[in-house]
Amino acid sequence: MSIDVLFWLVPIGSVLGLLFAFIQAKRVLGASEGNDTMKKISAYVRKGANAYLKRQYTGVGIFFAVMFVILGIMAFAGLLTPYVPFAFITGGFFSGLSGFIGMKIATSANARTAQASNESLNRGLRIAFSSGTVMGFTVVGLGMLDLSIWYIILRFVFHLELAELTAAMLTFGMGASSMALFARVGGGIFTKAADVGADLVGKVEAGIPEDDPRNPAVIADNVGDNVGDVAGMGADLYESYVGSIIATMALAITAGYGITGVLVPMVLAALGIIASIVGTFFVKTKEKASQRELLSALRKGTYISAGLIVVIAFLVVKFVGGAIAPEGSDAAFYGSPVPLGTFAAIISGLVAGVLIGFFTEYYTSDTYKPTQKLSDSSLTGSATVIIAGIGLGMASTAIPVIIVGISVLVSFFAAGGLDSFAGGLYGVGISAVGMLSTLGITLATDAYGPVADNAGGIAEMAGLGEHVRERTDALDSLGNTTAATGKGFAIGSAALTALALIVAYIDEIKLKAPDFTFDLALTNPPVLIGLFVGAMLPFLFSSMTMQAVGRAAQSIVVEVRRQFREIKGLMEGTPGVEADYAKCVEICTKGAQKEMLAPAILGIVSPIAVGLILGVNGVVGMLAGATATGFVLAVMMSNSGGAWDNAKKYIESGKHGGKGSDAHKAAVVGDTVGDPFKDTSGPSINILIKLLSMVSIVFAGLIIHFNLIGLL
């Protein structure tokens, strides 16, 4: 039997993932949406989210059309293979589609989760989690489908050699990364502009509850949860998922592992979908469950999936990676067997992901001391809350960096790095695949959060009983923790994937220019300058996205104040008087579309500009600098924001005077500062560091032939 037969596990895994997502979607849509008021509010949110995505995809479509022409010209000039422009389009299409499907089910699940919470806490958890599984398994299913289609076309239709095949497939990651950056940045600006505006005017100035129907920005806030935390996150993790797999496939060729090394990451990811499906059946809880018990319910599913992957990884490495060429077959095609120690590299990535998630939870959940102490700082005002929150975020970077460092060392040496440097780098790449192998259920626990948040808002606006709001608040608070954990997980995988992509870039240069000699010493000026430029980019990018949120939020603040002032009877809650929700949605949509362009263009233009000026060595320095500072900055911002949010909710549960107290108002200010930290800038950085590498790989041919250093 040819080893190629094992490839068909990949499309099978894709079909199973998409089928499971479809079944879960049917289950969610079969639940009751509640009373007419709940249906009306949910329809408002759906309409706003659909209008935003329609406008975003129209604008992004123009960008992709322009890039298709540019890449087509480069292909015609011989600087790229002819497959790249089309791979770029499909990468962006599937990335956007995964976010779109997730958002469609999330906006249909919000009222249903609120209604289910009216019945029981477990019922509410199951509906919200089921909607999250649609997102999780859509992402992994479409990711594997995209990989399968291109592998079949390039391998069995055009009969490309493995080196050409993996190099061509590597480039469609640029399309996925570009779409992910637009989705994350645009959605993040929308959601946080609405959230900041609603909080500052509603809770701080007017003193009305969160999600109060009198607040004109409340619908925009709920819309933002979906376009940012669902559609944006789906596109983001789709890009991480396929990026880690194709980078490892490319490294397999460099290491001399042939088809066996290429198949290991794909088969592992395909079987990981099955392990994730099994884990979802263990997520359930009891009534009156504490935050720790709710978290344990979600963790149980992810830990069971991770345990299954341990067994699966060993079997994949032993029987797929260890396959030997049959008598009379092409030994070069099979390559050397993948060392059995590569299994330890996979496990190190998986364990690193779990540990990063745990320590993110430790720093951001109000069941642990860091966030509880952060809430104590609110007793002395908003300034001390902000100082303590930034300090917490900075402190939280140490452990993830140590974890990733240990994982890299273990992966490199376990995969045979002492005997083969390229083999060790393959181990680093496969560890990222191991970390993301259970993405189906990991993303489900993350994507469920925005649904629970929306459910709480609908329960408040529809005037449901206090017991419903208590249950949705419990699910929402849990969602904040799982969302922070998911962001930490995504950032950790981005760091490992970015390292693999830097190596893939070097290999791409060697493939296109075998005679090129690298000089990557820090004393080489282009490398040193590139390092400084790369280290600066995440900060400049974060500045642009933070200021974009600030400008958009200012517009919302002005509009909410205007409506409170001019709409008679709105603040008094006069029957029949309703806020102009659509106006705030429109302001956020226009602001996000306008503001997302500059940060996205920065990520695409920077590696090209650095390459044209500093050459290949300068690009490597830039990628290294951006990966190092980007990883640390993303962890700091995401954890600060998550801790501020949960410190506010900790006070709202009755601590330090509860809602309306001075401590609560100070915590709301901290949460407002943290909103763009955790939902706009922080999670977008992990896309930035991978996009820089992807763009560098695609434009490698151009940089080799045209750069200022080379001309000098």
C-alpha positions in Angstrom: 0.0 0.0 0.0 1.4 3.4 -1.0 2.0 5.9 1.8 -0.1 8.3 -0.2 -3.2 6.4 0.8 -2.9 7.8 4.3 -3.4 11.3 3.0 -7.1 10.5 2.5 -7.5 10.7 6.3 -7.2 14.4 5.9 -10.3 15.1 3.8 -12.1 12.5 5.9 -11.2 14.4 9.0 -12.4 17.6 7.3 -15.8 16.1 6.4 -16.3 14.8 9.9 -15.5 18.2 11.4 -17.9 20.0 9.1 -20.6 17.4 9.6 -20.3 17.7 13.4 -20.5 21.5 13.1 -23.7 21.1 11.0 -25.3 18.8 13.5 -24.4 21.2 16.4 -25.9 24.1 14.4 -29.1 22.2 13.9 -29.2 21.5 17.6 -28.8 25.1 18.5 -31.4 26.3 15.9 -33.9 23.8 17.2 -34.0 25.4 20.6 -36.6 28.1 21.6 -35.6 31.7 20.9 -37.8 32.9 23.8 -40.5 35.6 23.8 -41.2 38.3 21.1 -39.0 40.9 22.9 -36.0 38.5 22.9 -36.6 37.6 19.2 -36.7 41.4 18.4 -33.5 42.2 20.2 -31.7 39.2 18.7 -32.9 40.3 15.2 -31.3 43.7 15.8 -28.0 42.1 16.6 -28.2 39.8 13.6 -29.0 42.6 11.3 -26.2 44.8 12.5 -23.6 42.0 12.3 -24.7 41.1 8.8 -24.5 44.7 7.7 -21.0 45.1 9.1 -19.6 41.9 7.5 -21.2 42.7 4.2 -19.4 46.1 4.2 -16.2 44.6 5.4 -16.0 41.8 2.9 -16.8 44.3 0.1 -13.8 46.4 1.1 -11.5 43.4 1.7 -12.6 42.0 -1.7 -11.1 45.0 -3.4 -7.9 44.5 -1.6 -7.7 40.8 -2.6 -8.5 41.7 -6.2 -5.6 44.2 -6.3 -3.2 41.7 -4.6 -4.3 39.0 -7.1 -3.2 41.3 -10.0 0.1 42.1 -8.3 0.9 38.4 -7.6 -0.2 37.5 -11.1 2.3 40.0 -12.6 5.0 38.6 -10.3 4.1 35.1 -11.5 4.2 36.1 -15.1 7.7 37.6 -14.5 8.9 34.3 -13.1 9.2 35.6 -9.5 6.4 33.2 -8.2 4.9 30.0 -9.3 1.6 30.4 -11.2 -0.4 28.7 -8.3 0.4 31.5 -5.8 -2.2 34.1 -6.8 -5.0 31.5 -6.7 -3.7 30.0 -3.4 -3.8 33.5 -2.0 -7.5 33.9 -2.9 -8.5 30.6 -1.5 -6.6 31.1 1.8 -8.4 34.4 2.3 -11.8 33.0 1.3 -11.8 30.0 3.7 -10.4 32.2 6.5 -13.3 34.7 6.0 -15.8 31.9 5.5 -14.9 30.3 8.8 -15.5 33.5 10.7 -18.7 34.2 8.8 -20.3 30.8 9.6 -19.3 31.1 13.3 -20.9 34.6 13.5 -24.1 33.5 11.8 -24.7 30.7 14.4 -23.5 32.9 17.3 -26.1 35.6 16.4 -28.8 32.9 16.3 -27.7 31.4 19.6 -27.7 34.4 21.9 -31.5 34.6 22.6 -31.7 30.8 22.6 -29.0 30.7 25.3 -30.9 33.3 27.4 -34.1 31.2 27.1 -32.2 28.0 27.9 -30.7 29.7 31.0 -34.3 30.4 32.1 -34.7 26.6 32.3 -31.3 25.7 34.0 -27.7 26.7 34.1 -26.6 23.4 32.5 -29.1 24.0 29.6 -27.7 27.5 29.0 -24.1 26.2 29.1 -24.9 23.4 26.6 -26.6 25.8 24.1 -23.8 28.4 24.3 -21.1 25.7 24.1 -22.8 24.0 21.1 -22.7 27.3 19.3 -19.0 27.5 20.1 -18.5 24.0 18.7 -19.9 25.2 15.4 -17.2 27.8 15.2 -14.4 25.4 16.4 -15.2 22.6 14.0 -16.0 24.9 11.1 -12.5 26.4 11.5 -10.7 23.0 11.6 -12.9 21.5 9.0 -12.4 24.3 6.5 -8.7 24.4 7.2 -8.3 20.7 6.4 -10.5 21.1 3.4 -8.3 23.9 2.0 -5.2 21.9 2.6 -6.8 18.8 1.0 -7.9 20.6 -2.2 -4.5 22.1 -2.8 -2.6 18.9 -2.0 -4.8 17.0 -4.4 -4.4 19.6 -7.2 -0.7 20.0 -6.9 0.2 16.4 -6.1 -2.2 14.4 -8.2 -3.2 16.8 -11.0 0.0 18.8 -11.7 2.3 16.1 -10.3 4.6 18.6 -8.6 7.7 17.4 -6.7 7.3 17.6 -2.9 9.6 20.5 -2.5 7.7 22.6 -5.1 4.4 21.4 -3.6 5.1 22.5 -0.1 6.6 25.8 -1.2 3.5 26.6 -3.2 1.1 25.6 -0.4 3.1 27.7 2.1 2.1 30.8 0.2 -1.7 30.5 0.6 -1.1 31.3 4.3 -0.6 34.9 3.2 -4.2 35.0 2.0 -5.4 33.6 5.3 -3.2 35.9 7.3 -4.4 39.0 5.4 -8.0 38.1 5.9 -7.5 37.3 9.5 -5.8 40.7 10.2 -8.6 42.6 8.5 -11.2 40.6 10.4 -9.4 40.9 13.8 -8.5 44.6 13.6 -11.8 45.7 12.0 -13.9 43.6 14.4 -11.8 44.6 17.3 -12.2 48.3 16.6 -16.0 47.9 16.1 -16.6 46.0 19.3 -14.4 48.1 21.6 -15.6 51.4 20.3 -19.1 50.4 21.1 -18.1 48.8 24.5 -16.1 51.8 25.6 -18.8 54.3 24.6 -21.5 52.3 26.2 -19.6 51.9 29.5 -18.3 55.5 29.8 -21.6 57.2 29.2 -24.0 54.5 30.4 -22.4 53.0 33.5 -20.0 55.8 34.6 -21.8 59.0 33.7 -25.5 58.0 33.7 -25.2 55.2 36.4 -27.4 52.8 34.5 -26.8 49.0 34.5 -24.8 47.3 31.8 -27.0 46.2 28.8 -29.7 48.6 29.9 -32.1 49.0 26.9 -32.0 52.8 27.4 -28.3 52.8 26.3 -28.2 53.6 22.6 -24.8 51.7 22.2 -26.0 48.5 23.8 -27.0 46.8 20.5 -23.7 48.0 18.8 -21.9 46.4 21.8 -23.6 43.1 21.3 -23.0 43.3 17.5 -19.3 43.9 18.3 -19.0 40.8 20.4 -20.0 38.8 17.3 -18.0 40.6 14.6 -14.9 40.9 16.8 -14.8 38.0 19.2 -16.5 35.4 16.8 -15.9 36.3 13.2 -12.5 37.9 13.9 -11.4 35.1 16.2 -12.5 32.4 13.7 -10.4 34.0 10.9 -7.5 34.4 13.3 -7.3 30.8 14.5 -8.0 29.4 11.0 -4.8 31.2 9.9 -2.8 29.9 12.9 -4.1 26.3 12.3 -3.2 26.0 8.6 -0.1 28.1 9.0 1.5 25.7 11.6 0.7 22.7 9.4 2.0 24.0 6.1 5.2 25.5 7.7 5.9 22.0 9.2 5.3 20.4 5.8 7.9 22.7 4.3 10.4 21.9 7.1 9.9 18.2 6.5 11.4 18.5 3.0 14.4 20.4 4.4 15.0 17.7 7.0 14.9 15.0 4.3 11.8 13.3 5.7 10.0 13.2 2.3 6.4 12.2 2.1 6.3 10.7 5.5 7.3 13.9 7.2 4.9 15.9 5.1 2.0 13.6 6.0 2.6 13.5 9.8 1.3 17.1 10.6 -1.7 16.7 8.2 -2.7 13.2 9.6 -2.2 14.4 13.2 -4.4 17.4 12.6 -7.1 15.2 11.0 -7.2 12.7 13.8 -7.1 15.7 16.3 -10.6 16.6 14.9 -11.9 13.2 16.0 -10.3 13.6 19.5 -11.9 17.0 19.8 -15.4 15.7 18.9 -15.1 13.1 21.6 -14.1 15.7 24.2 -17.2 17.8 23.5 -19.5 15.1 25.0 -18.0 15.6 28.4 -18.9 19.3 28.8 -21.8 19.6 31.3 -22.4 21.1 34.7 -24.9 21.2 37.7 -27.2 23.9 38.9 -25.7 26.6 41.2 -22.2 25.7 40.0 -19.4 28.0 41.1 -17.0 29.6 38.6 -14.4 27.0 39.4 -16.9 24.2 38.7 -18.1 25.7 35.4 -14.4 26.1 34.4 -13.8 22.5 35.3 -16.7 21.4 33.1 -15.1 23.0 30.1 -11.6 21.9 31.0 -12.8 18.3 31.3 -13.6 18.2 27.6 -10.3 19.8 26.6 -8.2 17.5 28.8 -9.9 14.4 27.5 -9.2 15.5 23.9 -5.6 16.2 24.9 -5.3 12.8 26.4 -6.5 11.2 23.2 -4.0 13.2 21.2 -1.1 11.8 23.3 -2.0 8.3 22.1 -2.8 9.4 18.5 0.5 11.3 18.2 2.5 8.3 19.2 0.8 6.1 16.6 1.1 8.7 13.9 4.8 9.2 14.4 5.5 5.5 14.7 3.4 4.2 11.7 3.2 7.3 9.4 6.5 9.0 10.1 8.3 5.7 10.5 7.2 4.3 7.2 10.0 2.8 5.1 10.0 2.8 1.3 8.9 -0.6 -0.1 11.2 -2.6 -2.2 11.5 -1.1 -5.7 9.9 2.3 -4.7 11.4 5.7 -4.8 13.5 5.9 -1.6 14.0 9.7 -2.0 10.3 10.2 -2.2 9.8 8.5 1.1 12.8 10.2 2.7 14.4 9.2 6.0 12.0 8.0 8.8 10.8 10.6 11.2 12.6 10.0 14.6 10.3 8.5 17.2 11.4 11.3 19.5 9.3 13.7 17.4 6.4 12.3 19.5 7.9 14.1 22.5 8.1 17.3 20.4 4.3 17.0 19.7 3.6 16.4 23.4 5.7 19.4 24.4 3.7 21.7 22.2 0.4 20.2 23.6 1.6 20.6 27.2 2.9 24.1 26.5 -0.6 25.1 25.2 -2.3 23.6 28.3 0.2 25.4 30.6 -0.1 28.7 28.9 -3.9 28.4 29.1 -3.7 27.6 32.8 -1.4 30.5 33.7 -3.5 32.8 31.6 -6.5 31.7 33.6 -4.5 32.2 36.8 -3.7 35.8 36.0 -7.1 36.7 34.6 -9.8 34.7 36.5 -11.3 36.2 39.7 -11.0 32.9 41.4 -7.3 33.5 41.8 -5.4 36.1 43.8 -3.9 38.3 41.0 -7.3 39.5 39.8 -8.7 39.7 43.3 -5.8 41.9 44.4 -6.5 44.0 41.2 -10.0 44.6 42.4 -8.7 45.7 45.8 -6.8 48.5 44.0 -10.1 50.0 42.9 -10.7 51.1 46.5 -8.3 54.0 45.9 -9.5 55.0 42.5 -9.2 54.4 38.8 -5.5 55.4 38.5 -4.4 52.7 40.9 -6.5 50.2 39.0 -4.8 51.0 35.8 -1.3 50.9 37.3 -2.0 47.6 39.0 -3.5 46.1 35.8 -0.6 47.1 33.6 1.8 45.7 36.3 -0.2 42.4 36.4 0.0 42.1 32.6 3.8 42.7 32.6 4.4 40.1 35.3 2.2 37.6 33.4 4.6 37.5 30.5 7.4 35.7 32.3 5.8 32.2 32.6 4.6 32.0 28.9 8.0 33.0 27.7 9.7 30.3 29.9 7.1 27.7 28.7 7.7 28.5 25.1 11.4 28.5 25.6 11.4 25.1 27.2 9.0 23.7 24.6 11.4 24.9 21.8 14.4 23.2 23.5 12.5 20.0 24.2 11.1 19.9 20.6 14.4 20.6 19.0 16.5 18.0 20.9 13.7 15.3 21.1 13.3 15.5 17.3 17.0 14.8 16.8 18.4 18.3 16.7 21.9 17.1 17.9 22.2 14.9 14.8 20.3 17.0 12.3 19.7 20.7 12.8 17.0 20.7 10.1 15.3 17.7 11.9 15.3 19.7 15.2 13.6 22.6 13.5 11.0 20.1 12.1 10.4 19.2 15.8 9.8 22.9 16.6 7.3 23.1 13.8 5.5 19.9 14.7 5.2 21.1 18.4 3.0 24.0 17.1 0.8 21.5 15.3 0.6 19.5 18.5 -0.5 22.7 20.4 -3.2 23.3 17.9 -4.2 19.7 17.3 -7.3 20.0 19.7 -8.3 23.4 18.3 -11.8 22.2 17.5 -12.7 22.0 21.2 -10.3 24.6 22.4 -11.9 27.2 20.1 -15.3 26.0 21.1 -14.6 26.9 24.8 -13.5 30.3 23.6 -16.2 31.1 21.0 -18.9 30.2 23.5 -18.0 33.3 25.6 -19.5 36.1 23.2 -22.7 34.1 23.0 -23.0 34.0 26.8 -22.2 37.7 26.9 -25.0 38.5 24.3 -27.4 36.2 26.2 -26.8 38.3 29.4 -27.5 41.5 27.4 -30.7 40.0 26.0 -31.9 38.8 29.4 -31.3 42.4 30.8 -33.0 44.2 27.9 -36.0 41.7 27.8 -36.5 42.1 31.6 -36.2 38.4 32.4 -36.1 37.2 36.0 -33.1 37.8 38.3 -32.3 34.1 38.3 -31.8 34.2 34.5 -29.4 37.1 34.8 -27.5 35.3 37.5 -27.0 32.3 35.3 -26.0 34.3 32.2 -23.6 36.4 34.3 -22.0 33.2 35.6 -21.6 32.0 32.0 -20.4 35.4 30.9 -17.7 35.6 33.6 -16.6 32.1 32.6 -16.5 33.3 29.0 -14.1 36.1 29.9 -11.7 33.6 31.4 -12.0 31.1 28.6 -11.6 34.0 26.1 -8.4 35.1 27.8 -7.2 31.5 27.9 -8.0 31.1 24.2 -6.0 34.3 23.4 -3.0 33.0 25.4 -3.3 29.7 23.6 -3.4 31.5 20.2 -0.5 33.7 21.1 1.6 30.8 22.2 0.9 28.8 19.0 1.7 32.0 17.0 5.1 32.2 18.6 6.0 28.6 17.7 4.5 29.0 14.2 6.4 32.2 13.6 9.6 30.5 14.5 8.9 27.8 12.0 8.0 30.3 9.3 11.3 32.2 9.8 13.1 28.9 9.0 10.7 28.3 6.1 11.6 31.8 4.8 15.3 30.9 4.9 14.6 27.6 3.1 12.6 29.5 0.4 15.6 31.8 -0.2 17.8 28.7 -0.5 15.4 27.1 -3.0 15.2 30.3 -5.2 18.8 31.3 -4.8 21.0 28.3 -4.0 24.2 30.4 -4.2 23.1 33.0 -1.7 25.2 33.2 1.4 23.5 34.2 4.7 25.2 36.4 7.2 22.9 36.5 10.2 25.4 37.7 12.8 24.1 40.5 15.0 27.2 42.5 14.0 26.0 42.6 10.4 24.3 46.0 10.1 21.3 44.9 7.9 20.5 42.2 10.5 20.8 44.6 13.4 18.7 47.3 11.8 16.1 44.7 10.8 16.0 43.5 14.4 15.3 47.0 15.7 12.7 47.6 13.0 11.0 44.3 13.8 11.0 44.9 17.5 9.3 48.3 16.9 6.6 47.1 14.6 4.3 45.4 17.2 4.4 48.6 19.2 3.6 50.8 16.2 0.9 48.4 15.2 -0.6 48.5 18.7 -0.5 52.2 18.8 -2.4 52.5 15.6 -5.1 50.0 16.7 -5.4 51.6 20.2 -5.8 55.1 18.8 -8.3 53.8 16.2 -10.4 52.4 19.0 -10.1 55.8 20.9 -11.2 57.8 17.9 -14.2 55.5 17.1 -15.2 55.4 20.8 -15.2 59.2 20.9 -17.8 59.3 18.2 -20.0 56.8 20.1 -19.6 58.8 23.4 -20.8 61.9 21.6 -23.8 60.1 20.0 -24.9 58.4 23.2 -24.8 61.7 25.1 -26.8 63.4 22.3 -29.5 60.7 22.5 -29.7 60.9 26.2 -30.1 64.7 25.9 -32.4 65.0 22.9 -34.7 61.9 23.0 -37.4 62.9 25.5 -38.3 60.2 28.0 -35.4 57.9 27.1 -33.6 58.2 30.4 -36.9 58.0 32.3 -37.7 54.7 30.6 -41.0 56.0 29.2 -43.0 53.2 27.5 -42.8 53.4 23.7 -39.6 55.6 23.8 -36.7 53.7 22.2 -33.0 54.6 21.6 -31.7 54.9 18.0 -29.6 51.7 18.1 -29.0 51.7 14.3 -27.2 55.0 14.5 -24.5 53.7 16.9 -24.2 50.5 14.8 -23.6 52.7 11.7 -21.0 54.9 13.4 -19.1 51.8 14.6 -19.3 50.2 11.1 -18.0 53.2 9.3 -15.3 53.9 11.9 -14.0 50.3 11.9 -13.9 50.1 8.1 -11.9 53.3 7.9 -9.6 52.7 10.8 -8.6 49.1 10.0 -6.8 49.9 6.7 -3.6 51.5 8.0 -2.7 48.8 10.5 -3.3 46.1 8.0 -1.3 47.8 5.3 1.6 48.2 7.8 1.7 44.5 8.2 1.9 43.9 4.4 4.2 46.7 3.3 6.8 46.5 6.1 8.5 43.2 5.1 8.6 44.3 1.5 10.0 47.7 2.3 12.6 46.2 4.7 13.6 43.6 2.1 14.0 46.2 -0.7 16.2 48.3 1.5 18.1 45.8 3.7 17.9 42.7 1.7 17.3 39.1 2.8 19.5 39.3 5.9 17.6 42.4 7.1 14.3 40.6 6.6 15.4 37.7 8.9 16.4 40.2 11.5 13.0 42.0 11.2 11.1 38.7 11.6 13.1 37.7 14.7 12.6 41.1 16.3 8.9 41.2 15.6 8.4 37.7 16.9 10.2 38.3 20.2 8.5 41.6 21.1 5.2 40.7 19.5 4.8 37.6 21.6 5.6 39.4 24.9 3.5 42.4 24.1 0.5 40.4 23.0 0.6 38.3 26.3 0.9 41.5 28.4 -2.0 43.3 26.7 -4.4 40.3 26.6 -3.8 39.4 30.3 -4.1 43.0 31.5 -7.4 43.4 29.7 -8.8 40.1 30.9 -7.9 40.8 34.5 -9.4 44.3 34.4 -12.6 42.9 33.0 -12.9 40.1 35.6 -11.9 42.5 38.4 -14.9 44.6 37.5 -17.2 41.5 37.5 -15.7 40.4 40.8 -16.8 43.7 42.3 -20.2 43.4 40.7 -20.7 40.1 42.4 -20.9 42.1 45.7 -17.3 42.8 46.7 -16.1 46.3 47.7 -19.6 47.7 47.7 -20.8 46.1 44.5 -22.5 47.8 41.5 -22.6 51.6 41.7 -19.9 52.0 44.3 -16.9 54.1 43.8 -14.8 51.0 43.6 -17.0 49.7 40.8 -16.8 53.0 38.9 -13.0 52.8 39.2 -13.0 49.2 38.0 -15.2 50.2 35.0 -12.6 52.7 33.9 -9.9 50.0 34.2 -12.1 47.6 32.1 -12.6 50.4 29.6 -8.8 50.8 29.2 -8.4 47.1 29.0 -11.0 46.6 26.2 -8.7 47.5 23.3 -5.8 45.8 25.1 -7.5 42.4 25.1 -9.9 42.5 22.2 -8.2 44.6 19.5 -4.4 45.1 19.8 -3.3 42.1 21.8 -5.0 39.3 19.7 -4.1 41.1 16.5 -0.4 41.0 17.2 -0.2 37.2 16.8 -1.6 37.6 13.3 0.9 40.4 12.6 4.0 38.4 13.4 2.9 35.5 11.1 1.7 37.8 8.3 5.2 39.4 8.2 6.7 36.0 7.6 4.1 35.0 5.0 4.5 38.2 3.0 8.3 37.7 3.2 8.0 34.2 1.8 5.7 35.2 -1.0 7.9 38.2 -2.0 11.2 36.3 -1.5 11.9 36.2 -5.3 11.4 40.0 -5.6 13.7 40.7 -2.6 16.5 38.5 -3.9 16.6 40.3 -7.3 15.9 43.8 -6.1 17.3 45.3 -2.9 19.5 48.3 -2.1 22.1 46.3 -0.2 22.6 44.0 -3.1 23.1 47.0 -5.5 25.6 48.5 -3.2 
